[in-house]
Amino acid sequence: QVRLVESGGGLVQAGGSLRLSCAGSGRSFSSHSMGWFRQAPGKVREFVAAVSWVGGSTYYADSVKGRFVISRDNANTVSLQMNNLQPVDTAVYYCAADPRTTEVRAGTPNHWGQGTQVTVSS
């Protein structure tokens, strides 16, 4: 069974940092682009960041540029380093994977994780 499992969420004060990890299992994700989305209460799920398996190109939402860094730790693991967190970053964060970077960025990947809660207090 193919799975993506997120970890690293929690409660942090504004200005603090968290590092999220996503571990894939059930297959090799070496030829999959991977990314992160988030969904705040009452809002639609939105793109946060992605890393392409071809060349390692990275992509970020404007709202997180300069604060978040996505990295590919190995073929099956992707991390999201989140710095200078603000209350507006409070959301459930989801990991995504697909062979096509366009699908990951569009929010239509083959695989989704179950999500991890990030709460930023003011």
Secondary structure as GFF3:
##gff-version 3
##sequence-region A 1 122
A	DSSP	beta_strand	3	7	.	.	.	ID=ss1
A	DSSP	beta_strand	10	13	.	.	.	ID=ss2
A	DSSP	beta_strand	18	25	.	.	.	ID=ss3
A	DSSP	beta_strand	33	39	.	.	.	ID=ss4
A	DSSP	beta_strand	46	51	.	.	.	ID=ss5
A	DSSP	beta_strand	58	60	.	.	.	ID=ss6
A	DSSP	beta_strand	68	74	.	.	.	ID=ss7
A	DSSP	beta_strand	77	82	.	.	.	ID=ss8
A	DSSP	three_ten_helix	87	89	.	.	.	ID=ss9
A	DSSP	beta_strand	91	98	.	.	.	ID=ss10
A	DSSP	alpha_helix	101	106	.	.	.	ID=ss11
A	DSSP	beta_strand	111	112	.	.	.	ID=ss12
A	DSSP	beta_strand	116	121	.	.	.	ID=ss13
###
